[in-house]
Amino acid sequence: MTGEYLLELKDSTGALAVIAPELGGWLLRYARPTAKHGLVDALHFSQAIVDRYPKEMWAGNPLLFPMVSFNHLPGREHHYAWGGREFALGQHGFARRSAWRVVARGESALTMELTDSEATRAVYPFAFAHRVTYRLDGGRLHFEQTVENRGAEPMPFSTGIHPYFQVPLTPRGERGKCFVKIPACQHIAADARYECFTPTAKPATELSVAEDVAHTLFFGEFSRRELTLVDPASELEIVLNWEGAPPHRYCAIWSRTTDAPFYCLEPWTALPNSFTRAQPGEVIVLAPGETFRAAMWMELRAAS
Protein backbone atom coordinates (compact mmCIF):
# COMPACT_ATOMS: atom_id res chain seq x y z
CA MET A 1 0.00 0.00 0.00
CA THR A 2 1.73 3.13 -1.18
CA GLY A 3 0.87 6.70 -2.01
CA GLU A 4 1.19 10.10 -0.44
CA TYR A 5 -2.54 10.13 0.29
CA LEU A 6 -2.17 7.24 2.78
CA LEU A 7 -1.32 8.03 6.41
CA GLU A 8 -0.42 5.28 8.87
CA LEU A 9 -0.97 5.21 12.63
CA LYS A 10 0.69 2.78 15.04
CA ASP A 11 0.59 2.17 18.78
CA SER A 12 2.85 0.40 21.25
CA THR A 13 1.08 -2.95 20.74
CA GLY A 14 1.91 -3.03 17.03
CA ALA A 15 -1.66 -2.25 16.00
CA LEU A 16 -1.94 -0.07 12.91
CA ALA A 17 -4.49 1.96 11.01
CA VAL A 18 -4.23 3.41 7.51
CA ILE A 19 -6.34 6.41 6.51
CA ALA A 20 -6.77 8.31 3.24
CA PRO A 21 -7.95 11.82 4.21
CA GLU A 22 -8.15 13.02 0.61
CA LEU A 23 -10.33 10.04 -0.32
CA GLY A 24 -13.30 10.85 1.85
CA GLY A 25 -11.45 10.51 5.15
CA TRP A 26 -11.51 6.79 4.37
CA LEU A 27 -10.19 4.41 7.00
CA LEU A 28 -8.68 1.63 4.87
CA ARG A 29 -7.04 -0.65 7.42
CA TYR A 30 -7.19 -1.53 11.09
CA ALA A 31 -4.93 -4.45 11.91
CA ARG A 32 -3.52 -5.95 15.08
CA PRO A 33 -0.88 -8.59 15.91
CA THR A 34 -2.37 -11.85 17.20
CA ALA A 35 -0.76 -14.77 19.01
CA LYS A 36 -1.73 -17.43 16.48
CA HIS A 37 -2.05 -15.60 13.15
CA GLY A 38 0.42 -12.71 13.21
CA LEU A 39 -0.92 -9.38 11.96
CA VAL A 40 -4.65 -9.71 11.19
CA ASP A 41 -6.76 -7.14 9.36
CA ALA A 42 -10.16 -6.44 10.86
CA LEU A 43 -11.39 -4.54 7.81
CA HIS A 44 -11.70 -5.79 4.27
CA PHE A 45 -9.20 -4.02 2.03
CA SER A 46 -8.43 -4.24 -1.67
CA GLN A 47 -6.09 -1.92 -3.56
CA ALA A 48 -8.24 -2.54 -6.63
CA ILE A 49 -11.21 -1.01 -4.82
CA VAL A 50 -9.15 2.01 -3.79
CA ASP A 51 -8.04 2.42 -7.39
CA ARG A 52 -11.71 2.61 -8.41
CA TYR A 53 -12.56 5.31 -5.87
CA PRO A 54 -15.06 6.97 -5.76
CA LYS A 55 -17.05 4.60 -7.99
CA GLU A 56 -16.59 1.70 -5.59
CA MET A 57 -16.02 1.83 -1.83
CA TRP A 58 -16.68 -1.70 -0.59
CA ALA A 59 -13.77 -1.70 1.84
CA GLY A 60 -12.49 -0.07 5.00
CA ASN A 61 -14.83 2.35 6.77
CA PRO A 62 -16.49 5.09 4.69
CA LEU A 63 -17.95 8.07 6.58
CA LEU A 64 -21.65 8.88 6.13
CA PHE A 65 -22.77 12.53 6.27
CA PRO A 66 -24.99 14.56 6.04
CA MET A 67 -27.35 11.68 5.35
CA VAL A 68 -27.30 7.97 6.01
CA SER A 69 -28.78 5.67 3.39
CA PHE A 70 -31.09 7.62 1.06
CA ASN A 71 -34.09 9.92 0.95
CA HIS A 72 -36.86 9.96 -1.65
CA LEU A 73 -39.52 12.51 -2.47
CA PRO A 74 -42.65 11.52 -4.41
CA GLY A 75 -41.47 10.84 -7.95
CA ARG A 76 -37.91 11.99 -7.16
CA GLU A 77 -35.39 9.50 -5.87
CA HIS A 78 -32.35 10.70 -3.91
CA HIS A 79 -33.94 14.05 -3.12
CA TYR A 80 -34.89 15.66 0.18
CA ALA A 81 -36.80 18.76 1.19
CA TRP A 82 -35.91 21.31 3.84
CA GLY A 83 -37.06 24.87 4.46
CA GLY A 84 -39.45 24.77 1.52
CA ARG A 85 -36.73 23.81 -0.98
CA GLU A 86 -35.75 20.53 -2.61
CA PHE A 87 -32.22 19.24 -3.06
CA ALA A 88 -30.61 16.26 -4.79
CA LEU A 89 -28.31 14.24 -2.53
CA GLY A 90 -26.80 10.85 -3.33
CA GLN A 91 -26.83 7.80 -1.11
CA HIS A 92 -24.99 8.24 2.20
CA GLY A 93 -24.27 11.92 1.47
CA PHE A 94 -21.07 13.52 0.20
CA ALA A 95 -18.54 13.14 3.05
CA ARG A 96 -17.14 9.85 1.76
CA ARG A 97 -16.51 11.42 -1.66
CA SER A 98 -14.95 14.65 -0.37
CA ALA A 99 -11.35 15.52 0.43
CA TRP A 100 -10.75 15.96 4.16
CA ARG A 101 -8.01 18.16 5.61
CA VAL A 102 -5.64 16.88 8.29
CA VAL A 103 -5.67 19.28 11.25
CA ALA A 104 -3.67 17.23 13.79
CA ARG A 105 -1.46 14.18 13.53
CA GLY A 106 0.62 12.12 15.93
CA GLU A 107 2.10 8.64 15.87
CA SER A 108 -1.11 6.97 17.03
CA ALA A 109 -3.82 9.56 16.29
CA LEU A 110 -5.10 11.65 13.40
CA THR A 111 -7.77 14.35 13.22
CA MET A 112 -9.38 15.37 9.92
CA GLU A 113 -11.86 18.09 9.07
CA LEU A 114 -14.44 18.59 6.34
CA THR A 115 -16.03 22.02 5.98
CA ASP A 116 -18.70 23.37 3.68
CA SER A 117 -17.78 24.52 0.19
CA GLU A 118 -19.54 25.82 -2.88
CA ALA A 119 -20.02 22.21 -4.00
CA THR A 120 -21.54 21.05 -0.71
CA ARG A 121 -23.78 24.11 -0.35
CA ALA A 122 -25.32 23.35 -3.75
CA VAL A 123 -26.84 20.15 -2.31
CA TYR A 124 -26.75 20.93 1.42
CA PRO A 125 -27.10 24.69 2.07
CA PHE A 126 -25.48 24.84 5.48
CA ALA A 127 -22.18 26.02 6.95
CA PHE A 128 -20.58 23.25 8.98
CA ALA A 129 -17.33 21.84 10.34
CA HIS A 130 -17.17 18.05 10.63
CA ARG A 131 -14.17 16.60 12.48
CA VAL A 132 -13.21 12.95 12.84
CA THR A 133 -10.37 11.57 14.95
CA TYR A 134 -8.99 8.05 14.68
CA ARG A 135 -6.86 7.04 17.66
CA LEU A 136 -5.11 3.77 18.51
CA ASP A 137 -4.73 2.92 22.19
CA GLY A 138 -3.78 -0.49 23.55
CA GLY A 139 -4.64 -2.13 20.24
CA ARG A 140 -8.14 -0.68 20.20
CA LEU A 141 -9.17 1.81 17.47
CA HIS A 142 -11.20 4.78 18.70
CA PHE A 143 -13.43 6.95 16.51
CA GLU A 144 -14.36 10.43 17.74
CA GLN A 145 -16.65 12.77 15.82
CA THR A 146 -17.89 16.34 16.10
CA VAL A 147 -20.25 18.24 13.81
CA GLU A 148 -20.58 21.99 14.33
CA ASN A 149 -23.26 24.25 12.88
CA ARG A 150 -21.36 27.35 11.77
CA GLY A 151 -24.33 28.97 10.11
CA ALA A 152 -27.17 31.21 11.26
CA GLU A 153 -29.96 28.69 10.62
CA PRO A 154 -30.86 25.33 12.20
CA MET A 155 -28.91 22.54 10.46
CA PRO A 156 -30.42 19.07 9.87
CA PHE A 157 -28.37 15.94 9.26
CA SER A 158 -27.91 12.26 9.94
CA THR A 159 -24.61 10.45 10.22
CA GLY A 160 -23.05 7.03 10.67
CA ILE A 161 -20.16 4.75 9.86
CA HIS A 162 -20.01 1.88 7.37
CA PRO A 163 -17.22 -0.56 8.37
CA TYR A 164 -16.62 -3.48 6.02
CA PHE A 165 -15.37 -6.16 8.39
CA GLN A 166 -13.29 -8.97 6.96
CA VAL A 167 -14.98 -12.40 6.96
CA PRO A 168 -13.44 -14.74 7.66
CA LEU A 169 -10.68 -13.00 9.58
CA THR A 170 -7.96 -15.48 8.60
CA PRO A 171 -7.50 -18.23 5.98
CA ARG A 172 -8.20 -20.70 8.78
CA GLY A 173 -11.69 -19.32 9.25
CA GLU A 174 -14.91 -20.20 7.43
CA ARG A 175 -17.29 -17.42 6.47
CA GLY A 176 -20.40 -19.52 6.96
CA LYS A 177 -19.46 -20.31 10.55
CA CYS A 178 -18.93 -16.69 11.56
CA PHE A 179 -21.72 -14.99 13.50
CA VAL A 180 -22.71 -11.72 15.15
CA LYS A 181 -23.65 -11.45 18.81
CA ILE A 182 -26.58 -9.03 19.09
CA PRO A 183 -27.84 -7.84 22.50
CA ALA A 184 -31.52 -7.51 23.32
CA CYS A 185 -32.96 -4.86 21.01
CA GLN A 186 -35.68 -4.21 18.46
CA HIS A 187 -35.66 -5.69 14.98
CA ILE A 188 -37.08 -3.03 12.67
CA ALA A 189 -38.82 -4.31 9.54
CA ALA A 190 -39.08 -1.99 6.54
CA ASP A 191 -41.69 -1.93 3.81
CA ALA A 192 -40.67 -2.10 0.15
CA ARG A 193 -40.28 1.68 -0.20
CA TYR A 194 -38.73 2.29 3.23
CA GLU A 195 -41.64 4.53 4.09
CA CYS A 196 -42.85 2.55 7.09
CA PHE A 197 -40.80 0.76 9.75
CA THR A 198 -42.24 -1.73 12.25
CA PRO A 199 -40.24 -2.57 15.41
CA THR A 200 -40.44 -5.92 17.20
CA ALA A 201 -38.74 -6.71 20.48
CA LYS A 202 -35.93 -9.25 20.08
CA PRO A 203 -33.97 -11.05 22.82
CA ALA A 204 -30.20 -11.34 22.69
CA THR A 205 -29.30 -13.60 19.79
CA GLU A 206 -26.60 -14.75 17.39
CA LEU A 207 -27.00 -13.94 13.69
CA SER A 208 -25.19 -16.24 11.28
CA VAL A 209 -23.07 -14.51 8.66
CA ALA A 210 -24.33 -17.21 6.28
CA GLU A 211 -27.77 -15.55 6.35
CA ASP A 212 -28.56 -13.38 3.33
CA VAL A 213 -28.54 -9.71 4.38
CA ALA A 214 -28.42 -8.17 0.90
CA HIS A 215 -31.74 -6.58 1.92
CA THR A 216 -30.42 -4.61 4.86
CA LEU A 217 -31.50 -5.59 8.37
CA PHE A 218 -32.22 -2.79 10.84
CA PHE A 219 -32.04 -2.88 14.62
CA GLY A 220 -32.60 -0.30 17.35
CA GLU A 221 -33.30 0.29 21.05
CA PHE A 222 -30.26 -1.76 22.08
CA SER A 223 -29.87 -2.82 25.71
CA ARG A 224 -26.19 -2.21 25.05
CA ARG A 225 -24.77 -0.48 21.98
CA GLU A 226 -22.29 -3.19 21.13
CA LEU A 227 -22.07 -5.93 18.48
CA THR A 228 -19.46 -8.67 18.27
CA LEU A 229 -18.49 -10.39 15.02
CA VAL A 230 -17.05 -13.81 15.89
CA ASP A 231 -14.84 -16.03 13.71
CA PRO A 232 -14.76 -19.24 15.79
CA ALA A 233 -12.34 -21.19 13.58
CA SER A 234 -9.82 -18.34 13.77
CA GLU A 235 -10.56 -17.91 17.50
CA LEU A 236 -10.89 -14.17 16.94
CA GLU A 237 -13.64 -11.58 17.23
CA ILE A 238 -14.23 -7.91 16.47
CA VAL A 239 -16.13 -5.83 18.99
CA LEU A 240 -17.87 -2.66 17.76
CA ASN A 241 -19.02 -0.45 20.63
CA TRP A 242 -20.91 2.84 20.34
CA GLU A 243 -22.01 3.40 23.94
CA GLY A 244 -20.37 6.82 23.59
CA ALA A 245 -22.70 7.73 20.72
CA PRO A 246 -26.26 7.86 22.14
CA PRO A 247 -27.71 9.58 19.03
CA HIS A 248 -26.71 6.50 16.99
CA ARG A 249 -29.93 4.73 17.89
CA TYR A 250 -29.85 2.24 15.03
CA CYS A 251 -27.57 -0.28 13.41
CA ALA A 252 -27.82 -1.56 9.85
CA ILE A 253 -26.43 -4.98 8.97
CA TRP A 254 -25.62 -5.62 5.32
CA SER A 255 -23.45 -7.61 2.97
CA ARG A 256 -23.55 -7.71 -0.79
CA THR A 257 -23.83 -11.52 -1.10
CA THR A 258 -23.56 -14.59 1.11
CA ASP A 259 -20.00 -15.18 -0.11
CA ALA A 260 -18.70 -11.58 -0.12
CA PRO A 261 -15.41 -11.18 1.78
CA PHE A 262 -16.95 -8.48 3.99
CA TYR A 263 -19.80 -8.00 6.44
CA CYS A 264 -21.05 -4.55 7.50
CA LEU A 265 -22.21 -3.47 10.96
CA GLU A 266 -23.26 0.19 10.68
CA PRO A 267 -24.32 2.40 13.61
CA TRP A 268 -26.58 5.17 12.26
CA THR A 269 -28.45 8.09 13.80
CA ALA A 270 -31.45 7.55 11.50
CA LEU A 271 -33.19 5.03 9.31
CA PRO A 272 -33.59 5.43 5.52
CA ASN A 273 -35.88 8.14 4.16
CA SER A 274 -35.67 10.05 7.43
CA PHE A 275 -36.17 13.55 5.99
CA THR A 276 -39.39 12.52 4.23
CA ARG A 277 -40.76 10.40 7.08
CA ALA A 278 -39.95 13.15 9.62
CA GLN A 279 -40.07 10.91 12.67
CA PRO A 280 -39.13 12.75 15.88
CA GLY A 281 -35.53 12.21 16.91
CA GLU A 282 -34.21 10.76 13.67
CA VAL A 283 -33.05 13.84 11.80
CA ILE A 284 -30.70 15.70 14.13
CA VAL A 285 -31.15 19.49 14.02
CA LEU A 286 -28.32 21.62 15.41
CA ALA A 287 -28.98 25.17 16.50
CA PRO A 288 -26.55 27.84 15.25
CA GLY A 289 -23.25 27.37 17.06
CA GLU A 290 -24.24 23.98 18.49
CA THR A 291 -21.90 20.98 18.25
CA PHE A 292 -22.80 17.29 17.97
CA ARG A 293 -20.42 14.73 19.52
CA ALA A 294 -20.08 10.97 19.28
CA ALA A 295 -17.47 8.36 20.19
CA MET A 296 -17.11 4.69 19.24
CA TRP A 297 -14.42 2.03 19.21
CA MET A 298 -13.64 -1.25 17.53
CA GLU A 299 -11.29 -3.94 18.78
CA LEU A 300 -9.89 -7.07 17.17
CA ARG A 301 -9.11 -9.59 19.90
CA ALA A 302 -9.07 -13.26 20.86
CA ALA A 303 -12.59 -14.70 20.94
CA SER A 304 -14.04 -14.77 24.44
N, C-alpha and C positions, 0 to 999 in steps of 0.2 A: 504494500500500500504506500504509494508515494504521491507527492504533489504538495505545493505550497499551501493549498487550501485545507490541508489536513493538520490538525493540532492534536497532540497526544498528551494525555495526563497519566501519571503513575503515582502510586502510593508505596508505603514501606513494605506492604505485603506482596508486592509484585503485580497487583491488580492494575489494569490499564483501561483507558477509555480513549476513543478517537472521535473527534468532532470536526465537522466541516461547516464553520460559521457562514461562509459565503454560499453554501448550498442549503439554504433554509434552516441554518442552525442545527443541522442533521447530526444526531449522535449515530455513528456508524458501528462502533464496537464498544462492548464492555466485556472484558475477559478477566479471568482470575486463575492463578495457579491452583491445582488440586493435587491431592496426595496420590491418586491412582491414574490420572489421565494427563498430567502436566497442565499447560495453559489451555483453558476451555472457554470458548466464546458463548456468552449467554444470548447474544443477539445474532440473528441471521444476517450474514453479510456476503455480498457478491460484488466484485469490482465491475462486472458487466452491468449490474443494475446502476451503480454510481455513474458509469459512463453514459447511461441513457437518461440521466437526470435532466430535466424534471419530468420527462414523460413516464418514467417508472420509478417507484419509490418503495418497492416491497422489500425493505431491509431496514435494519437499525431502528431508530425511533424518530419518526417525523413529528413535528410540532403542529398542533391544530389551533388555529386562531384566525379571524375572530368568530369562527363558526365551526362546530363539530358536525360531521356528516353533511347533510344538505338541507335546503329549504326550498319548497315549491310554492308558487302562487297559482291560482286557477289558470290553467292554460299556459303557464310559464314556469318551466323547470329551472332550478338553480337561480331563483330570484327570491328576494325578500323585500318587505315593505317596512319603512320606519319614518315617522314624522311626516306622513302623507306623501312620501316619495317611494319609488321602486328602484331597486338596484340588482344587477346581476352579480352573483358571487359563486364561484365554483366550489366543488365539494371540499370540505375541511378548511375552507378559507385560503388565504394567501401566504401565511407565515412560512409554510414549508417550501414555498417557491420564491422566497425573498432572501436577499443577502443580509445577514446579520453582521453587526459590528462588534468586535471584541473590545470590551471596556476594562477588563481586568483579567490577568492570567498569572497563575503560579504553577508549581510543579504538579500539584494534585487538584487544582480547581481552575475553572474558567467561567467568566461571566460575559454574556453576549446581550446585545440590545437591538431591537427592531423598533424604529419610529415611523410615524406616518410620512408619506411622500405624496407627490402629485398622483402617482399611479395608485396608491392605496386609497386616497381620498376620492378617486373616481368611482370606486365600488363600495367604499366604507368611509363616509364623510365625517371622520372624527380624528382629532389630534390625540395621539397616544404614545406611550413609551412602554414597551414590553421587554422585560429583562428575564433571562433564564441563566441560572448557574448550574453547572455540573461539578460535583465535588466527590472525590474518592476519599474514603476514610475507613481504615481497617478492612479493606476489601469490598466494602459496600459502596454503591454509587448513589449519591444523593442528587435530587432534582429540586431546585428552588425557583419559584416563579413570582414575578410581580407584574401587574398591569396597571398603569397609571393613566387616568383621564386628564390630559393636558388642555382640553378644550373648555368652552364656556357652556356646553350643553350636556345633558345626561348621555352617557355612552353605553349602548347595549353590546353584549358579546356572549359567546360561549367559548370554551376552551377545553383542551384535553391532550393526552399523549397517545401514541399509536405504536408501542413497541412490538417488533416482530421477533418473538423469541424463537431460538433455534430448537427444532425438534427432529430427531432426538438430539441430545446434547453432545453425545460422543458417538463414534462408529460402533461402539459396543451396545448402544441403546437401540430400542425398537419404537418407532413412532406410535404404532397402534397400542402400545402398552403404557404410553405416557398418559397422565391425567392431571386435572386441575382440582385442587381442594377449594371448595367454595363455602364460606360460612353461611349461616342462616341469613336469608335475605328475601327479596321478592323477585320472582321471574316476571318479566314484563313482556307480554305478547303484543306484537304490532299487527295492524291490519295491512292489506296489500299496498296501500298508499302511504303508510306511516302517518295517518291522520288521527288514529285512535290507538291508545295503548292501554292494555288491561293487566294490572298487577295481580299476582297470585303468591301467597306466602309459600316459602320453600325452606325446608330444614337444611342444615348443613349437609353437603353432598360431595361426591367426586364425579366430575365430568370427564369422560374418556375423550382423549384427543382423536380417537378413531371416529367419533361422531361427526357427521357433516354439519359444519357451521358456516357454510357459504352464505346462507341467509342468516345474517347476524343475530346472535342472541343478546338480549338486554337484561340486566339485573340492576336492582336498586335496593335502598333501605337495608344496607348491610349491618349485621350485628357487629362486625369488625371490618374495616376497609382494608382487607388484605386477601390476596389470592396467592396460591402456591402451585406452580407448575412442576410436577414430579416426573423424573425419568428414572424409574426403578432399576432398570438394567444397568444404567450408568452410576446408580447410587448417588445421584445429584438432584438438586431442586433449585428453582428460582422463586424467591419470594418477592412479590410486588406489594408494597404497603403505601397507602395514601391516607393514613389517619391524620396526617398534617394538612389535609386538603378537604375540609368539610364541604365546600361547595361542589366538589366532584361526587355528586350523589349517585352516579350511575357507572356501570362498567359494561362495555360492549365486548363480546367475544366473537372472533371471526378468524377464518382461514380460507384461502382461496379454494382449495380442494382437500380431500382427505389424505392426499399424499404430498402436499406442499411441504417444503422444508422449514416452514415457519408456522407459528401460532400466535395470534394477537390477543392480548388482554389490555383493554383500553379504558382507563378512568376518564369519564367525561362529566362536564357540568350540566349537560342537557341531553335530551334525546333528539332524534332527527325531527326536522320540520318545526323546530321550537319557536321560531319567529311567527309562523303562521298559526300554530296551535295556541300560542300565548298562554301557556299554563303558568300559574304563579310560581316563582322561584326557579324556573328553568333558565330563561334569559337573564343574565346578570346585568344590572344597570348601575354604572358608577356615576356618582355625582361629580361635578367639576372639581378637580383636585383630589379626588378619592383614589386610593390604591387598593387593588385586589392582591392577595397573597395566598400562595399554596406551596406545600412541600411534600415530596414523596421520596421513596427510596426503593431500590431493587438490590437483591443480593443473591449471587450464585454461591451455593454452599453444599456440603454433604447432606444427603437426604436424612431427615429426622425420623 
